[in-house]
Amino acid sequence: MCEQVLGIGPASEDEKPTRRTQADKWAMNYEAAKRFYEREGHLQVPRKHVERIGGEDQEEREHKLGAWIGNQRSRAATLTPERMEKLSAIGMRWS
């Protein structure tokens, strides 16, 4: 029906969005936090701050870094020791 009425067909494989795991999403947010820390020298990120990262070979993405940092602080008890170490290494203050 979509093809006949609207003239659109199913998406090809290269048009479909790539699925990202929770670990991939955490790693991308961590990279945004790391860049923020390198630029600003702290992780006192305003709650509504959005960090834009992207390279020459990848599209620019927006990360709601302020909300993510706040969530990591509030979930500190459930974070893996590895993730806590990584965040602590870039200046995360847990309280």
C-alpha positions as semicolon CSV with decimal commas, in nm:
position;residue;x (nm);y (nm);z (nm)
1;M;0,000;0,000;0,000
2;C;0,283;0,245;0,087
3;E;0,449;0,173;-0,244
4;Q;0,131;0,225;-0,444
5;V;-0,009;0,527;-0,264
6;L;0,302;0,711;-0,147
7;G;0,559;0,571;-0,386
8;I;0,796;0,458;-0,113
9;G;0,953;0,118;-0,065
10;P;1,129;-0,062;0,215
11;A;1,465;0,072;0,328
12;S;1,775;-0,089;0,185
13;E;2,038;-0,234;0,419
14;D;2,257;0,080;0,403
15;E;1,958;0,305;0,485
16;K;1,863;0,119;0,803
17;P;1,990;0,269;1,130
18;T;2,262;0,080;1,310
19;R;2,162;-0,070;1,643
20;R;2,374;0,027;1,938
21;T;2,409;-0,177;2,254
22;Q;2,390;-0,020;2,598
23;A;2,767;-0,069;2,626
24;D;2,816;0,122;2,299
25;K;2,596;0,406;2,421
26;W;2,781;0,421;2,753
27;A;3,114;0,432;2,570
28;M;2,997;0,717;2,345
29;N;2,873;0,917;2,645
30;Y;3,199;0,848;2,826
31;E;3,391;0,979;2,524
32;A;3,178;1,296;2,533
33;A;3,252;1,333;2,907
34;K;3,623;1,281;2,845
35;R;3,628;1,551;2,576
36;F;3,439;1,789;2,804
37;Y;3,689;1,723;3,083
38;E;3,988;1,777;2,853
39;R;3,841;2,107;2,733
40;E;3,702;2,242;3,063
41;G;3,919;2,071;3,326
42;H;3,623;1,947;3,533
43;L;3,303;1,743;3,512
44;Q;3,070;1,994;3,676
45;V;2,843;1,975;3,374
46;P;2,519;2,178;3,379
47;R;2,219;1,943;3,377
48;K;2,096;2,065;3,036
49;H;2,436;2,068;2,863
50;V;2,454;1,892;2,525
51;E;2,794;1,785;2,396
52;R;2,834;1,749;2,022
53;I;3,097;1,507;1,902
54;G;3,178;1,368;1,563
55;G;3,472;1,323;1,338
56;E;3,554;1,353;0,974
57;D;3,451;0,993;0,909
58;Q;3,141;0,992;1,130
59;E;2,830;1,201;1,166
60;E;2,803;1,456;1,443
61;R;2,603;1,329;1,740
62;E;2,449;1,514;2,030
63;H;2,494;1,370;2,378
64;K;2,287;1,497;2,670
65;L;2,599;1,499;2,881
66;G;2,465;1,689;3,181
67;A;2,181;1,443;3,232
68;W;2,412;1,146;3,172
69;I;2,667;1,267;3,430
70;G;2,388;1,319;3,685
71;N;2,255;0,970;3,615
72;Q;2,598;0,815;3,662
73;R;2,633;0,989;3,998
74;S;2,292;0,872;4,115
75;R;2,360;0,515;3,997
76;A;2,710;0,491;4,145
77;A;2,610;0,198;4,364
78;T;2,519;-0,009;4,058
79;L;2,804;0,090;3,826
80;T;3,074;-0,165;3,758
81;P;3,408;-0,096;3,926
82;E;3,562;-0,059;3,579
83;R;3,319;0,219;3,483
84;M;3,366;0,393;3,817
85;E;3,744;0,386;3,767
86;K;3,715;0,529;3,418
87;L;3,493;0,815;3,537
88;S;3,709;0,881;3,843
89;A;4,016;0,902;3,619
90;I;3,866;1,198;3,436
91;G;3,766;1,388;3,745
92;M;3,422;1,258;3,838
93;R;3,308;1,377;4,181
94;W;3,062;1,128;4,324
95;S;2,881;1,353;4,568
